[in-house]
Amino acid sequence: MKVVIVGAGFGGLRLARKLNNKPGFDIILVDKFNYHQFQPLFYQVATAGLDASNISFPLRKVFMRQGAVKNRYAKLPEY
């Protein structure tokens, strides 16, 4: 079964990781960026409490060892 997940936020990543372990799923994760950011910690980056790499990571790193999830990058419409 093919599943398309639009958006690699917290919900999209959680669903992709959960379906990735189940056989029979081909997952496509679509987002306009190739990384995920943990936005609640932006203030610590702004005040030099954390490095930017501590709150941002590439999506390919999350699914590096699993082959069922494919990342696609596309500009999503603004609503």
A tleap script that builds the chain and sets N, CA, C and O, in Angstrom:
source leaprc.protein.ff14SB
mol = sequence {
  NMET LYS VAL VAL ILE VAL GLY ALA GLY PHE
  GLY GLY LEU ARG LEU ALA ARG LYS LEU ASN
  ASN LYS PRO GLY PHE ASP ILE ILE LEU VAL
  ASP LYS PHE ASN TYR HIE GLN PHE GLN PRO
  LEU PHE TYR GLN VAL ALA THR ALA GLY LEU
  ASP ALA SER ASN ILE SER PHE PRO LEU ARG
  LYS VAL PHE MET ARG GLN GLY ALA VAL LYS
  ASN ARG TYR ALA LYS LEU PRO GLU CTYR
}
set mol.1.N position { 0.839 -1.159 0.000 }
set mol.1.CA position { 0.000 0.000 0.000 }
set mol.1.C position { 0.898 1.240 0.000 }
set mol.1.O position { 1.865 1.317 0.758 }
set mol.2.N position { 0.573 2.192 -0.844 }
set mol.2.CA position { 1.334 3.441 -0.904 }
set mol.2.C position { 0.671 4.481 -0.014 }
set mol.2.O position { -0.542 4.686 -0.066 }
set mol.3.N position { 1.499 5.139 0.808 }
set mol.3.CA position { 1.010 6.174 1.711 }
set mol.3.C position { 1.821 7.434 1.450 }
set mol.3.O position { 3.051 7.398 1.442 }
set mol.4.N position { 1.126 8.555 1.234 }
set mol.4.CA position { 1.787 9.845 1.056 }
set mol.4.C position { 1.498 10.681 2.297 }
set mol.4.O position { 0.340 10.918 2.642 }
set mol.5.N position { 2.557 11.122 2.961 }
set mol.5.CA position { 2.434 11.958 4.151 }
set mol.5.C position { 2.904 13.350 3.767 }
set mol.5.O position { 4.046 13.535 3.346 }
set mol.6.N position { 2.021 14.329 3.913 }
set mol.6.CA position { 2.345 15.703 3.549 }
set mol.6.C position { 2.749 16.435 4.821 }
set mol.6.O position { 1.944 16.615 5.734 }
set mol.7.N position { 3.998 16.848 4.864 }
set mol.7.CA position { 4.518 17.583 6.010 }
set mol.7.C position { 5.348 16.695 6.918 }
set mol.7.O position { 4.911 15.619 7.326 }
set mol.8.N position { 6.542 17.153 7.227 }
set mol.8.CA position { 7.453 16.394 8.084 }
set mol.8.C position { 7.570 17.055 9.451 }
set mol.8.O position { 8.661 17.184 10.005 }
set mol.9.N position { 6.433 17.467 9.978 }
set mol.9.CA position { 6.408 18.005 11.333 }
set mol.9.C position { 6.383 16.852 12.325 }
set mol.9.O position { 6.735 15.721 11.989 }
set mol.10.N position { 5.967 17.147 13.543 }
set mol.10.CA position { 5.934 16.105 14.569 }
set mol.10.C position { 4.994 14.968 14.200 }
set mol.10.O position { 5.340 13.798 14.363 }
set mol.11.N position { 3.803 15.307 13.702 }
set mol.11.CA position { 2.827 14.282 13.334 }
set mol.11.C position { 3.254 13.457 12.130 }
set mol.11.O position { 3.122 12.233 12.133 }
set mol.12.N position { 3.765 14.125 11.103 }
set mol.12.CA position { 4.213 13.419 9.906 }
set mol.12.C position { 5.361 12.473 10.172 }
set mol.12.O position { 5.374 11.349 9.670 }
set mol.13.N position { 6.333 12.923 10.963 }
set mol.13.CA position { 7.461 12.058 11.312 }
set mol.13.C position { 7.016 10.867 12.149 }
set mol.13.O position { 7.483 9.748 11.942 }
set mol.14.N position { 6.123 11.107 13.084 }
set mol.14.CA position { 5.655 10.024 13.947 }
set mol.14.C position { 4.927 8.960 13.135 }
set mol.14.O position { 5.153 7.765 13.327 }
set mol.15.N position { 4.048 9.394 12.221 }
set mol.15.CA position { 3.323 8.443 11.385 }
set mol.15.C position { 4.272 7.668 10.476 }
set mol.15.O position { 4.138 6.453 10.332 }
set mol.16.N position { 5.226 8.358 9.863 }
set mol.16.CA position { 6.177 7.689 8.974 }
set mol.16.C position { 7.011 6.661 9.730 }
set mol.16.O position { 7.249 5.564 9.225 }
set mol.17.N position { 7.452 7.004 10.927 }
set mol.17.CA position { 8.247 6.063 11.725 }
set mol.17.C position { 7.413 4.871 12.169 }
set mol.17.O position { 7.914 3.748 12.235 }
set mol.18.N position { 6.144 5.112 12.474 }
set mol.18.CA position { 5.276 4.023 12.925 }
set mol.18.C position { 4.947 3.058 11.779 }
set mol.18.O position { 4.973 1.841 11.964 }
set mol.19.N position { 4.637 3.606 10.588 }
set mol.19.CA position { 4.314 2.760 9.443 }
set mol.19.C position { 5.549 2.109 8.835 }
set mol.19.O position { 5.434 1.095 8.146 }
set mol.20.N position { 6.709 2.668 9.074 }
set mol.20.CA position { 7.938 2.145 8.503 }
set mol.20.C position { 8.233 0.729 8.995 }
set mol.20.O position { 8.847 -0.057 8.273 }
set mol.21.N position { 7.812 0.400 10.191 }
set mol.21.CA position { 8.085 -0.916 10.763 }
set mol.21.C position { 7.090 -1.977 10.326 }
set mol.21.O position { 7.282 -3.157 10.617 }
set mol.22.N position { 6.044 -1.586 9.643 }
set mol.22.CA position { 5.019 -2.541 9.226 }
set mol.22.C position { 5.253 -2.973 7.784 }
set mol.22.O position { 5.500 -2.130 6.922 }
set mol.23.N position { 5.179 -4.274 7.508 }
set mol.23.CA position { 5.403 -4.739 6.131 }
set mol.23.C position { 4.242 -4.349 5.219 }
set mol.23.O position { 3.095 -4.253 5.655 }
set mol.24.N position { 4.560 -4.129 3.960 }
set mol.24.CA position { 3.547 -3.841 2.960 }
set mol.24.C position { 3.263 -2.368 2.733 }
set mol.24.O position { 2.364 -2.033 1.962 }
set mol.25.N position { 3.999 -1.482 3.380 }
set mol.25.CA position { 3.785 -0.055 3.204 }
set mol.25.C position { 4.939 0.569 2.427 }
set mol.25.O position { 6.108 0.320 2.724 }
set mol.26.N position { 4.601 1.379 1.435 }
set mol.26.CA position { 5.576 2.185 0.701 }
set mol.26.C position { 5.230 3.635 1.024 }
set mol.26.O position { 4.183 4.131 0.609 }
set mol.27.N position { 6.102 4.313 1.761 }
set mol.27.CA position { 5.790 5.617 2.325 }
set mol.27.C position { 6.572 6.705 1.600 }
set mol.27.O position { 7.778 6.583 1.389 }
set mol.28.N position { 5.866 7.773 1.221 }
set mol.28.CA position { 6.494 8.949 0.626 }
set mol.28.C position { 6.209 10.123 1.560 }
set mol.28.O position { 5.052 10.446 1.832 }
set mol.29.N position { 7.264 10.749 2.042 }
set mol.29.CA position { 7.163 11.884 2.954 }
set mol.29.C position { 7.482 13.154 2.174 }
set mol.29.O position { 8.598 13.314 1.679 }
set mol.30.N position { 6.507 14.058 2.060 }
set mol.30.CA position { 6.656 15.265 1.260 }
set mol.30.C position { 6.741 16.477 2.189 }
set mol.30.O position { 5.891 16.661 3.060 }
set mol.31.N position { 7.762 17.289 1.997 }
set mol.31.CA position { 7.912 18.527 2.756 }
set mol.31.C position { 8.690 19.510 1.907 }
set mol.31.O position { 9.375 19.110 0.967 }
set mol.32.N position { 8.592 20.797 2.227 }
set mol.32.CA position { 9.317 21.779 1.430 }
set mol.32.C position { 10.760 21.947 1.883 }
set mol.32.O position { 11.558 22.569 1.181 }
set mol.33.N position { 11.107 21.401 3.048 }
set mol.33.CA position { 12.487 21.452 3.532 }
set mol.33.C position { 13.022 20.034 3.689 }
set mol.33.O position { 12.251 19.086 3.836 }
set mol.34.N position { 14.330 19.894 3.658 }
set mol.34.CA position { 14.930 18.577 3.834 }
set mol.34.C position { 15.414 18.369 5.266 }
set mol.34.O position { 16.296 17.548 5.515 }
set mol.35.N position { 14.836 19.114 6.202 }
set mol.35.CA position { 15.226 18.997 7.610 }
set mol.35.C position { 14.001 19.225 8.496 }
set mol.35.O position { 12.972 19.736 8.054 }
set mol.36.N position { 14.147 18.830 9.751 }
set mol.36.CA position { 13.110 19.062 10.757 }
set mol.36.C position { 13.722 19.914 11.855 }
set mol.36.O position { 14.856 19.673 12.268 }
set mol.37.N position { 12.984 20.906 12.333 }
set mol.37.CA position { 13.475 21.765 13.405 }
set mol.37.C position { 12.568 21.638 14.620 }
set mol.37.O position { 11.345 21.581 14.497 }
set mol.38.N position { 13.183 21.595 15.787 }
set mol.38.CA position { 12.435 21.604 17.034 }
set mol.38.C position { 12.285 23.056 17.459 }
set mol.38.O position { 13.137 23.602 18.161 }
set mol.39.N position { 11.193 23.673 17.028 }
set mol.39.CA position { 11.006 25.112 17.176 }
set mol.39.C position { 10.893 25.619 18.611 }
set mol.39.O position { 11.254 26.770 18.857 }
set mol.40.N position { 10.412 24.829 19.571 }
set mol.40.CA position { 10.355 25.367 20.932 }
set mol.40.C position { 11.715 25.770 21.514 }
set mol.40.O position { 11.759 26.485 22.516 }
set mol.41.N position { 12.807 25.335 20.919 }
set mol.41.CA position { 14.123 25.691 21.438 }
set mol.41.C position { 14.813 26.800 20.641 }
set mol.41.O position { 16.010 27.024 20.821 }
set mol.42.N position { 14.089 27.495 19.770 }
set mol.42.CA position { 14.685 28.602 19.010 }
set mol.42.C position { 15.272 29.675 19.920 }
set mol.42.O position { 16.322 30.244 19.623 }
set mol.43.N position { 14.594 29.946 21.019 }
set mol.43.CA position { 15.086 31.006 21.908 }
set mol.43.C position { 16.451 30.676 22.485 }
set mol.43.O position { 17.249 31.581 22.729 }
set mol.44.N position { 16.740 29.384 22.709 }
set mol.44.CA position { 18.055 29.016 23.232 }
set mol.44.C position { 19.148 29.170 22.176 }
set mol.44.O position { 20.297 29.465 22.507 }
set mol.45.N position { 18.797 28.973 20.920 }
set mol.45.CA position { 19.753 29.211 19.844 }
set mol.45.C position { 19.997 30.713 19.716 }
set mol.45.O position { 21.133 31.150 19.527 }
set mol.46.N position { 18.926 31.499 19.819 }
set mol.46.CA position { 19.060 32.951 19.694 }
set mol.46.C position { 19.900 33.549 20.820 }
set mol.46.O position { 20.582 34.553 20.612 }
set mol.47.N position { 19.860 32.953 21.996 }
set mol.47.CA position { 20.638 33.470 23.126 }
set mol.47.C position { 21.962 32.734 23.298 }
set mol.47.O position { 22.612 32.864 24.335 }
set mol.48.N position { 22.364 31.966 22.293 }
set mol.48.CA position { 23.636 31.225 22.260 }
set mol.48.C position { 23.715 30.149 23.330 }
set mol.48.O position { 24.808 29.772 23.751 }
set mol.49.N position { 22.572 29.655 23.772 }
set mol.49.CA position { 22.556 28.553 24.725 }
set mol.49.C position { 22.758 27.210 24.050 }
set mol.49.O position { 23.285 26.276 24.654 }
set mol.50.N position { 22.341 27.114 22.807 }
set mol.50.CA position { 22.485 25.886 22.022 }
set mol.50.C position { 22.993 26.231 20.634 }
set mol.50.O position { 22.816 27.349 20.150 }
set mol.51.N position { 23.621 25.265 20.009 }
set mol.51.CA position { 24.020 25.406 18.615 }
set mol.51.C position { 22.824 25.053 17.736 }
set mol.51.O position { 21.994 24.234 18.130 }
set mol.52.N position { 22.726 25.645 16.579 }
set mol.52.CA position { 21.593 25.396 15.678 }
set mol.52.C position { 21.495 23.929 15.271 }
set mol.52.O position { 20.396 23.437 15.015 }
set mol.53.N position { 22.601 23.233 15.207 }
set mol.53.CA position { 22.574 21.819 14.823 }
set mol.53.C position { 21.939 20.944 15.907 }
set mol.53.O position { 21.604 19.790 15.639 }
set mol.54.N position { 21.768 21.462 17.115 }
set mol.54.CA position { 21.138 20.697 18.185 }
set mol.54.C position { 19.620 20.644 18.057 }
set mol.54.O position { 18.992 19.746 18.617 }
set mol.55.N position { 19.022 21.577 17.337 }
set mol.55.CA position { 17.563 21.579 17.217 }
set mol.55.C position { 17.097 21.303 15.794 }
set mol.55.O position { 15.894 21.311 15.532 }
set mol.56.N position { 18.005 21.063 14.888 }
set mol.56.CA position { 17.665 20.812 13.500 }
set mol.56.C position { 18.417 19.581 13.006 }
set mol.56.O position { 19.611 19.433 13.268 }
set mol.57.N position { 17.715 18.693 12.290 }
set mol.57.CA position { 18.375 17.513 11.760 }
set mol.57.C position { 17.779 17.154 10.406 }
set mol.57.O position { 16.598 17.397 10.158 }
set mol.58.N position { 18.598 16.574 9.527 }
set mol.58.CA position { 18.102 16.212 8.192 }
set mol.58.C position { 17.145 15.020 8.248 }
set mol.58.O position { 17.339 14.097 9.040 }
set mol.59.N position { 16.121 15.046 7.409 }
set mol.59.CA position { 15.143 13.959 7.380 }
set mol.59.C position { 15.765 12.644 6.932 }
set mol.59.O position { 15.358 11.576 7.389 }
set mol.60.N position { 16.732 12.715 6.056 }
set mol.60.CA position { 17.351 11.476 5.574 }
set mol.60.C position { 18.059 10.733 6.706 }
set mol.60.O position { 18.224 9.515 6.639 }
set mol.61.N position { 18.475 11.453 7.736 }
set mol.61.CA position { 19.138 10.819 8.876 }
set mol.61.C position { 18.153 9.983 9.699 }
set mol.61.O position { 18.529 8.952 10.255 }
set mol.62.N position { 16.903 10.423 9.775 }
set mol.62.CA position { 15.890 9.696 10.537 }
set mol.62.C position { 15.611 8.338 9.903 }
set mol.62.O position { 15.453 7.341 10.608 }
set mol.63.N position { 15.551 8.298 8.577 }
set mol.63.CA position { 15.185 7.073 7.868 }
set mol.63.C position { 16.363 6.460 7.118 }
set mol.63.O position { 16.176 5.792 6.100 }
set mol.64.N position { 17.556 6.682 7.612 }
set mol.64.CA position { 18.762 6.227 6.921 }
set mol.64.C position { 18.801 4.705 6.784 }
set mol.64.O position { 19.131 4.193 5.714 }
set mol.65.N position { 18.480 3.999 7.818 }
set mol.65.CA position { 18.600 2.541 7.815 }
set mol.65.C position { 17.349 1.819 7.311 }
set mol.65.O position { 17.391 0.617 7.050 }
set mol.66.N position { 16.248 2.539 7.175 }
set mol.66.CA position { 15.018 1.935 6.692 }
set mol.66.C position { 14.776 2.356 5.249 }
set mol.66.O position { 14.918 3.530 4.904 }
set mol.67.N position { 14.413 1.399 4.415 }
set mol.67.CA position { 14.234 1.700 3.005 }
set mol.67.C position { 12.799 1.981 2.587 }
set mol.67.O position { 12.555 2.310 1.426 }
set mol.68.N position { 11.839 1.859 3.509 }
set mol.68.CA position { 10.435 1.999 3.126 }
set mol.68.C position { 10.015 3.454 2.955 }
set mol.68.O position { 9.031 3.729 2.269 }
set mol.69.N position { 10.746 4.401 3.570 }
set mol.69.CA position { 10.363 5.809 3.510 }
set mol.69.C position { 11.233 6.527 2.494 }
set mol.69.O position { 12.461 6.452 2.537 }
set mol.70.N position { 10.567 7.229 1.571 }
set mol.70.CA position { 11.274 8.032 0.578 }
set mol.70.C position { 10.926 9.493 0.822 }
set mol.70.O position { 9.759 9.832 1.020 }
set mol.71.N position { 11.924 10.349 0.809 }
set mol.71.CA position { 11.712 11.782 1.017 }
set mol.71.C position { 11.584 12.490 -0.325 }
set mol.71.O position { 12.372 12.252 -1.240 }
set mol.72.N position { 10.590 13.356 -0.434 }
set mol.72.CA position { 10.416 14.203 -1.607 }
set mol.72.C position { 10.275 15.631 -1.107 }
set mol.72.O position { 9.688 15.881 -0.054 }
set mol.73.N position { 10.819 16.559 -1.874 }
set mol.73.CA position { 10.794 17.953 -1.471 }
set mol.73.C position { 10.007 18.747 -2.498 }
set mol.73.O position { 10.327 18.736 -3.687 }
set mol.74.N position { 8.975 19.435 -2.027 }
set mol.74.CA position { 8.126 20.222 -2.899 }
set mol.74.C position { 7.569 21.395 -2.110 }
set mol.74.O position { 7.313 21.284 -0.911 }
set mol.75.N position { 7.387 22.501 -2.781 }
set mol.75.CA position { 6.792 23.653 -2.122 }
set mol.75.C position { 5.310 23.388 -1.932 }
set mol.75.O position { 4.578 23.149 -2.892 }
set mol.76.N position { 4.885 23.433 -0.695 }
set mol.76.CA position { 3.488 23.172 -0.373 }
set mol.76.C position { 2.705 24.487 -0.434 }
set mol.76.O position { 3.252 25.553 -0.150 }
set mol.77.N position { 1.427 24.407 -0.804 }
set mol.77.CA position { 0.636 25.649 -0.887 }
set mol.77.C position { 0.406 26.246 0.498 }
set mol.77.O position { 0.248 25.522 1.481 }
set mol.78.N position { 0.388 27.557 0.559 }
set mol.78.CA position { 0.118 28.274 1.811 }
set mol.78.C position { -1.379 28.477 1.941 }
set mol.78.O position { -2.049 28.843 0.975 }
set mol.79.N position { -1.893 28.244 3.111 }
set mol.79.CA position { -3.337 28.444 3.359 }
set mol.79.C position { -3.548 29.507 4.382 }
set mol.79.O position { -4.689 29.817 4.724 }
savepdb mol mol.pdb
quit
